Amino acid sequence: MKRLICLCALLFLAGTDVDAVEWTLHGAVKNETAWFVSGDKRFDKIQNRLDLKPEAVLGSGWEFRGRALAWYDAAMDVNATNTTDLTAGIKQHYRTYIESKEAYLLYGADDYDLRIGQQQIVWGKTDGIRMLDIVNPLDLREFILDDFLDSRIGLWSARLNYYADIGGTEHEFEFVAIPDARPASFAPVGSRWGFGFGTAVPGITVATLAPEQPNWSLNNTELGLAWRANVAGWDLSLNYYYGWNDFPNVFKQLSGTTLSVQFRHLRMHTAGGSFSNAFGAFVVRGEVAVNFGEGINTTSLTWVDSVVRRTTLNAAIAVDYTWSNWLISVQLFGRQILNEPIVDTTIITTPNFATLRIATDFMNEKLKPEVLLLADLDDGGLLVRPKVSYEFSDNLIGTMGADIISGSGGFFGPFASNDRIYSEAEWSF
């Protein structure tokens, strides 16, 4: 199916008058270097990146837009190979990367836009933690430290945005169909950014079965609907999504001294909405997402009860305050299982969070310091991200910062020995 869509796009381009096509190319060359200052002190990355964004006006209302990202990470050749977190396989995973992030055809009419191809579809009003923004899975090779624009995995999809004037107010209706269902991509098991899956129990042999996950298939198609409008000064949206959970559930079965484990991705329905409004120097925004039939991992060791389906309520509220050239932003994220499982559960999905971001600028907006704090309210973990960037010219920006992680468990605990400092230099064209 994917090959058919790509072929149709190529045939369309081939049938276009080449002399009439107006191509433009933007992009950036960037170096990202990070050094672990805790645990085993070494380079985390020395990434030399190329980011290309081609665009073309094809005529008759059609346009092409794309983005490709590639890099070579020299840290994988500078650091010595070991048998724990830098095996040959882990190095291979991080050494090179090349991926198309977006490649789609856009048709713009007076009252609708149609996009067909590989896309990133962004929903919601919150920063840092995703609730409604669940359409595209993430590449978690660097935990949640990478920018979402880089870590989102582009999906081949069709998106129609229809605009209608109803009672003097413009309403936007969005329809999304995605046959290219994919799960999130995780860091390799054993790497410093890899998620752990529990500790070994003496006398128990673990047998890991082949995972069950969605792939390109009409039977696995994901569907989404959204409505957006500005009503009495409020930017509002209502959203519905029927798709696969990007994160797998852990099904378990204990037979004698053998524990069989299988990771399976389950479908669920998500319904919710977002809101935002400005009140002078304050902006209030938030979103709600209710997951129906979400898989919840339990402590049971049987195929039937190790995962149960429940309805979860996920909500966020944020307040942004702007004073002069200062921005202070506070967000609160809450999660609740509405119909509690009968058996005890171990929830490994997003717990309750709070974030604080403080940002400002000096020297005519050339020097921009900021700090971001993410706190796990359930387990006490903390991620602190101070950074400062300087704009040497319109095309050249340098950044220095740190990622400081603390906690004994929960969401941040497994990465508490991964504190790092980093530098970035980016030239755009």
PyMOL commands that set and color helices and strands:
alter all, ss='L'
color gray80, all
select helices_A, chain A and resi 2-14+18-20+75-78+88-95+148-151+218-220+413-415
alter helices_A, ss='H'
color red, helices_A
select strands_A, chain A and resi 22-36+43-59+62-73+96-108+112-119+139-140+155-166+169-178+185-186+205-208+222-231+234-244+249-255+258-264+267-279+282-297+307-323+326-337+353-359+367-376+382-391+396-406+420-428
alter strands_A, ss='S'
color yellow, strands_A
deselect
rebuild
show_as cartoon
